[in-house]
């Protein structure tokens, strides 16, 4: 699976930089700057996945997907405890990677911050860790995009191709985690639901395998309902019969 993907590195194009500037213009950019100012200058800070993917979906496919938070990955902290200590003034709670969910202002957006080393599967990756390794340890190609806030360079490991082609694929085994299996199945379901994109066979089979566990199934439903409470009925309809279908059911949202 992973051999089909190649890292692309380029200056953030206008199709992303302008929408991102617009998105950050109404106070979110100030919150981001203040958050970054609490971290040592020698630490690298990256925006990864979610917000970049959603802005590209809107620019390239005219698909509007709401943004719940901004994912920030940090390289340079010696421990997750050190990272949380730097963010203690803004920390709301610890996230699943040992980092911190932060809010700079009471009504501002949530920043989900964690160390590169603590991302799924990165503990077993060869050191020194690289951006390419980090992107390769994402679950889906459509999430594998990253912006270096220091240099302005954009790193893409399949996101642009996924959006242009309207297809979602697994990047490989590196991004699959038994510890987060229910959350990963829920993530695949939600991305497919929100975009209407076709799922690759291996992505569909991963969801089906996780779904076979009654315990995991209840966790998947709980996570999906929590993340999109207003569309839970639609998603139930979307899921009906998917285990029996040869291909993933499609639905316009």
Buried (B, 14 or more C-beta within 10 A) or exposed (E): BEEEBEBBBEEBEEEBBEBBEEBBEEEBBBBBEBBBEBBEEEBBBBBBBBBBBBBBBBBEBEBEBEBEBBBBBBBBBEEBEBBBEBBEEBBEEEBEBBBBBBBBEEEBBBBBBBBBBBBBBBEEBEEEBBBBBBBBBBBBBBBBBBBBBEEEBBBBBBBBBBBEEEBBBBBBEBBBBEEBBBBBBBBBBBBBBBBBBBBBEEBBEBBEEBBEBEEBBEBBBEBBBEBBEEBBEEBEEBBEEBEEEEEBEEBEB
